[in-house]
Amino acid sequence: MANGVLCDEYSRVVGWPDVYAVGDVARWTHPRHGQQIRIEHWTNAVEQAECVVRTVLNPAAPQQHAPIEYVWTEQYARKIQITGRPSGRPVAVADGSGARVGVLYGDVHDQLAGAVTLDWPRAMLAARSVLARRAGGYRPRPLARAGRRSRALDRLQIYAYDPSKL
């Protein structure tokens, strides 16, 4: 059991079709990413368990677990939220007040792939919404020409990535 219990896309333990694994221990091939992953956060455990329940109750139509990653933490009275796959080309953003900041990450096609925000829940909701629409086949505009995805994202001041501005 290296790096978790190996499961199929329906959270069934490989080699044991009547046994399921969820949460931190489960490792499966994510259908959108095409690679085996584990997500060690309670939000994933809840969503994965919901898929397993649907599969157990209706085995003729098993439900694939294909989450849009989301984690959060509070550190020293600051809320840090992460969604999607924050890797690739980063673009630093701020709301103008200096109190709320974030980083948007683009994929090789310059589409939103992930986001990290600090004390900016509305921008995080907007980023999660864009990622959810994209997962369903929706293709948002490239980051370089961000359009009217939401009022929170519309108000962003986008800077060239410079870690000193964070």
C-alpha positions as CSV (number, residue, x, y, z in Angstrom):
1,M,0.0,0.0,0.0
2,A,2.4,2.7,-1.3
3,N,0.9,6.2,-1.2
4,G,-2.6,5.0,-0.3
5,V,-5.2,2.4,-1.3
6,L,-5.4,2.1,-5.1
7,C,-9.0,2.6,-6.3
8,D,-10.7,2.9,-9.6
9,E,-12.6,6.0,-10.7
10,Y,-15.6,4.9,-8.6
11,S,-13.6,4.6,-5.4
12,R,-13.7,0.8,-5.5
13,V,-10.5,-0.8,-4.2
14,V,-8.6,-2.4,-7.1
15,G,-9.0,-6.2,-6.8
16,W,-11.9,-5.9,-4.3
17,P,-15.0,-4.6,-6.2
18,D,-17.2,-4.6,-3.1
19,V,-14.8,-2.6,-1.0
20,Y,-14.5,1.2,-1.2
21,A,-11.9,3.6,0.1
22,V,-12.5,7.4,0.6
23,G,-10.7,10.4,2.0
24,D,-7.0,10.6,2.8
25,V,-6.3,6.9,2.2
26,A,-7.8,6.7,-1.3
27,R,-5.6,7.0,-4.4
28,W,-7.3,7.0,-7.8
29,T,-6.9,8.2,-11.4
30,H,-8.6,11.6,-11.6
31,P,-10.6,11.5,-14.9
32,R,-9.8,15.1,-15.9
33,H,-6.1,15.1,-14.9
34,G,-5.3,11.6,-16.1
35,Q,-3.0,10.8,-13.2
36,Q,-3.3,9.1,-9.9
37,I,-3.9,11.5,-7.0
38,R,-4.8,11.6,-3.3
39,I,-6.5,14.6,-1.8
40,E,-5.9,14.9,1.9
41,H,-8.6,17.3,3.0
42,W,-12.0,16.7,4.6
43,T,-13.9,18.4,1.8
44,N,-12.7,15.7,-0.6
45,A,-13.6,13.0,1.9
46,V,-17.2,14.2,2.1
47,E,-17.6,14.6,-1.7
48,Q,-16.0,11.2,-2.4
49,A,-18.2,9.5,0.2
50,E,-21.3,11.0,-1.5
51,C,-20.2,9.4,-4.8
52,V,-19.7,6.1,-3.1
53,V,-23.2,6.2,-1.5
54,R,-24.7,6.9,-4.9
55,T,-22.8,4.0,-6.4
56,V,-23.7,1.6,-3.7
57,L,-27.4,2.6,-3.9
58,N,-27.4,2.4,-7.7
59,P,-24.6,0.0,-8.9
60,A,-26.0,0.0,-12.4
61,A,-25.0,3.7,-12.7
62,P,-21.8,4.1,-10.7
63,Q,-20.8,7.7,-10.0
64,Q,-17.2,8.7,-10.9
65,H,-15.3,10.8,-8.4
66,A,-13.9,13.8,-10.4
67,P,-13.6,16.7,-7.9
68,I,-12.4,20.2,-8.5
69,E,-9.8,20.4,-5.7
70,Y,-10.6,22.8,-2.9
71,V,-8.8,23.2,0.5
72,W,-8.7,26.0,3.0
73,T,-7.0,26.9,6.2
74,E,-7.0,29.8,8.7
75,Q,-3.6,30.9,9.8
76,Y,-3.1,33.8,12.3
77,A,-6.6,35.1,11.5
78,R,-6.0,35.0,7.8
79,K,-8.1,32.7,5.5
80,I,-6.1,30.9,2.8
81,Q,-8.1,29.1,0.1
82,I,-6.9,27.0,-2.8
83,T,-8.8,25.5,-5.7
84,G,-8.0,23.6,-8.8
85,R,-4.4,22.8,-9.7
86,P,-2.3,25.8,-8.8
87,S,0.7,25.2,-11.0
88,G,1.7,26.7,-14.3
89,R,1.7,30.4,-15.3
90,P,0.8,32.5,-12.2
91,V,-0.8,35.9,-12.4
92,A,-0.9,37.9,-9.2
93,V,-4.1,39.8,-8.5
94,A,-5.3,42.2,-5.8
95,D,-8.5,44.0,-5.0
96,G,-6.9,47.5,-4.7
97,S,-7.2,47.7,-0.9
98,G,-4.1,45.6,-0.3
99,A,-6.0,43.5,2.2
100,R,-7.1,40.8,-0.2
101,V,-4.8,39.1,-2.7
102,G,-4.8,36.1,-4.8
103,V,-2.9,34.2,-7.5
104,L,-4.6,32.8,-10.6
105,Y,-2.8,30.0,-12.4
106,G,-3.2,29.3,-16.1
107,D,-2.7,26.0,-17.9
108,V,-0.7,25.5,-21.2
109,H,-3.8,27.0,-23.1
110,D,-3.9,30.0,-20.8
111,Q,-7.1,28.8,-19.3
112,L,-7.8,29.1,-15.5
113,A,-6.4,26.0,-13.9
114,G,-6.2,27.0,-10.2
115,A,-6.3,29.8,-7.7
116,V,-5.0,30.7,-4.3
117,T,-6.6,33.6,-2.3
118,L,-5.9,35.3,0.9
119,D,-8.9,36.7,2.8
120,W,-10.9,37.0,-0.5
121,P,-13.9,34.5,-0.4
122,R,-15.8,36.2,-3.2
123,A,-12.9,35.9,-5.6
124,M,-12.5,32.2,-4.5
125,L,-16.2,31.5,-5.2
126,A,-15.8,33.1,-8.7
127,A,-12.7,31.0,-9.5
128,R,-14.4,27.8,-8.3
129,S,-17.4,28.7,-10.5
130,V,-15.2,29.1,-13.5
131,L,-13.4,25.8,-12.9
132,A,-16.8,24.0,-12.4
133,R,-18.1,25.4,-15.7
134,R,-14.9,24.4,-17.4
135,A,-15.2,20.8,-16.0
136,G,-18.6,20.6,-17.6
137,G,-17.2,21.6,-21.0
138,Y,-17.4,25.3,-20.6
139,R,-14.2,27.0,-21.9
140,P,-13.7,30.4,-20.2
141,R,-11.8,33.2,-21.9
142,P,-8.0,33.2,-21.6
143,L,-6.7,34.8,-18.4
144,A,-4.9,37.5,-20.5
145,R,-8.4,38.7,-21.7
146,A,-10.5,38.0,-18.6
147,G,-14.1,38.8,-19.4
148,R,-17.2,39.1,-17.3
149,R,-17.1,35.9,-15.4
150,S,-18.2,37.6,-12.2
151,R,-18.3,41.0,-10.5
152,A,-15.6,39.8,-8.1
153,L,-13.2,38.9,-10.9
154,D,-14.2,42.0,-12.9
155,R,-12.9,44.3,-10.2
156,L,-9.5,42.6,-10.0
157,Q,-6.4,44.6,-10.8
158,I,-4.1,42.2,-12.6
159,Y,-0.4,42.6,-12.2
160,A,2.5,41.0,-14.0
161,Y,3.6,38.2,-11.6
162,D,6.0,39.7,-9.0
163,P,6.2,37.9,-5.7
164,S,7.2,41.1,-4.0
165,K,3.7,42.5,-4.7
166,L,2.1,39.7,-2.6
